[in-house]
């Protein structure tokens, strides 16, 4: 059961958001959502966000870099899934592309091969075709591009893989 948020002043909301942003990285969209739940008017919310930006509590470029690093390292997501997630958080495409420019292709796809090798041990199927299909769907769901998936599967010496040109 949702309990209504108590109405707070703009200054109190700013202090709460600054404490939150000093503990963890937040993007503008997340702060807007929190302020909306606190029943802060749109005008006050914009002023609070501007103050947070001036105080460098919020920096979307820094947020995007940290988010990408976290998802690559801990969640083992691929570039496609990370981009979609950042877009969902209303991060501008220019900021996303700039943040990805700081990561090499090797860094972006480093976890794919170990991920596929680990998953291969648990996948069951009646043929190589079925097993490979399950592995490909798994890696696509993790956000990796098809070209990289097929390349890693070739390195693993899996039989009956389709050509990259198809």
Secondary structure, DSSP 8 states (H G I E B T S, - for coil): ---------HHHHHHHHHHHHHHS---HHHHHHHHHHTT--HHHHHHHHHHHHHTTS--HHHHHHHHHHHIIIII---HHHHHHHHHHTT--HHHHHHHHHTS-HHHHHHHHHHHHHHHHHH---SSHHHHHHHHHHHHHHTT--HHHHHHHHHHTT-SS---TT-
